[in-house]
Amino acid sequence: MQIRVVAEIFKNNPVELSDTEAIHISIYSNKDNLNLTMVARHLYELIIYDYPSTDTFNLTDEQFILAGSRYNRSIERSQSDLYQ
């Protein structure tokens, strides 16, 4: 996980993080059980971004693919860009 993403999950502006906060997030992200929780939360948010009313327990193949693409490329690109 990127420090930026974890900061955003906790509703912090990544640009405004102190060095101590960034180090704390870095250490936190290296713990497997905590990292997996953050990854799951981030993937959930990516799915909800494109499909706000979807049942996240029953995703289609397209929803899985789009969430994976967004995980690597962020929400800044449009859906149509990700399918090219």
C-alpha positions, 0 to 999 in steps of 0.5 A: 500500500502507498502511504498516500492511500492509507492517509486518505483512508484515514481522512488525512491529506497526504501532502500535510503528513508529518515525517513521523506520521508517514513513518508510522503509516509505513510501519503500520503498512508492513504488518500483514493483517493490518495491510490486508485490512487497508487493501480490502478497504481501498478495494471496497472504496474503488468498487463503490466509486464506480458502482455506488449501489452495488452489493460488494459481496456479489461482484461481476467479473467486470466489477472485479476487473475495474477495481483491479485496474483502479487499484493500479491506476487510481480513480483519476482515469475514466472507465473508458480509458481503463478498457482500452 
